[in-house]
């Protein structure tokens, strides 16, 4: 569980992509299940932290 102060607790699932040529390198993707409170909070966090258009 993560707790960004702007939106509160986020229960996220994760998956890792490993490159066979260098197994110590990974890309980790964190996602929230659509329709959950965590999903709504993640959408809100994105809106609060998105760059403003000039």
C-alpha positions in Angstrom: 0.0 0.0 0.0 1.2 3.5 -0.9 0.1 6.7 0.9 0.5 9.8 -1.2 -0.6 12.7 1.1 -2.6 14.4 -1.6 -5.1 11.5 -2.0 -4.6 9.0 0.7 -4.1 5.2 0.6 -3.6 3.5 -2.7 -3.9 -0.3 -2.9 -2.1 -1.2 -6.1 -1.2 -4.3 -8.1 2.2 -4.5 -9.8 4.0 -6.5 -12.5 7.6 -6.5 -13.5 9.1 -6.8 -16.9 12.6 -8.2 -16.9 15.1 -8.0 -19.8 16.7 -11.4 -20.4 20.0 -9.8 -21.3 20.2 -8.1 -17.9 17.9 -9.8 -15.4 18.9 -7.2 -12.7 17.1 -4.6 -14.8 13.3 -4.4 -14.4 10.5 -2.0 -15.3 7.7 -2.2 -12.7 4.2 -1.1 -13.5 1.8 -0.2 -10.7 -1.9 -0.3 -11.5 -5.2 0.1 -9.6 -8.2 -2.0 -10.4 -10.8 0.0 -12.3 -13.9 0.9 -10.3 -12.1 0.8 -6.9 -11.5 3.7 -4.5 -7.7 3.4 -5.3 -8.4 3.8 -9.0 -10.4 7.0 -8.3 -7.6 8.3 -6.1 -5.0 7.5 -8.7 -7.0 9.4 -11.3 -7.2 12.3 -8.8 -3.5 12.2 -8.1 -2.8 12.4 -11.8 -5.0 15.4 -12.2 -3.4 17.2 -9.2 0.1 16.6 -10.4 -0.3 17.0 -14.1 1.7 19.9 -15.7 -0.4 23.0 -16.3 -0.8 24.2 -19.9 0.8 27.5 -20.6 
